[in-house]
């Protein structure tokens, strides 16, 4: 896995992980941002979809925390 160099790189890694995972690749778009390696997720998803997104994001190397606004 790749360790992010900065927040912009971490956002790319998170988006890539969401696009590759079969549980999340077909979901409505999730807005992803990061500040000091803490990822913030915005979007309109069901509780089950939100859980899947959080699980995928928590598995990305370099994620220090998640703020979920799904």
C-alpha positions in Angstrom: 0.0 0.0 0.0 1.0 3.6 -0.5 1.5 6.1 2.4 0.1 9.5 1.5 2.5 12.4 1.1 -0.2 15.0 1.9 -3.9 15.5 2.1 -4.4 15.8 -1.6 -2.7 12.5 -2.1 -4.8 10.9 0.6 -8.0 12.1 -1.1 -6.8 10.4 -4.3 -6.1 7.1 -2.4 -9.5 7.2 -0.7 -11.3 7.8 -4.0 -9.4 5.0 -5.6 -10.2 2.6 -2.8 -13.9 3.5 -3.0 -13.9 3.0 -6.8 -12.2 -0.4 -6.5 -14.3 -1.9 -3.7 -17.3 -3.9 -4.9 -19.4 -2.6 -2.0 -18.8 1.1 -2.9 -18.0 1.4 -6.6 -21.6 1.7 -7.7 -22.8 4.0 -4.9 -23.8 7.7 -5.5 -20.8 10.0 -5.4 -19.3 10.6 -2.0 -17.4 13.9 -1.6 -14.1 13.4 0.0 -11.8 16.0 1.6 -8.9 15.7 4.0 -7.2 18.0 6.6 -4.2 16.8 8.5 -4.9 13.3 7.2 -8.4 13.3 8.8 -10.8 12.4 6.0 -14.3 14.0 5.8 -17.0 12.3 3.9 -20.1 14.1 2.6 -23.0 12.6 0.7 -26.5 11.1 0.8 -26.3 7.4 1.5 -28.3 4.8 3.4 -26.9 3.7 6.8 -25.7 0.4 5.3 -24.0 2.2 2.4 -22.4 4.7 4.9 -21.0 1.8 6.9 -19.5 0.2 3.8 -17.9 3.6 2.9 -16.4 4.0 6.4 -15.0 0.5 6.3 -13.3 1.0 3.0 -11.9 4.4 4.0 -10.7 3.1 7.4 -8.6 0.6 5.5 -6.7 3.2 3.5 -3.1 3.6 4.7 -2.5 7.1 6.2 -6.1 7.8 7.3 -5.7 9.2 10.8 -9.5 9.7 11.4 -12.8 9.9 9.7 -15.5 12.6 10.0 -18.7 11.2 8.5 -21.4 13.5 7.2 -23.2 10.9 5.1 
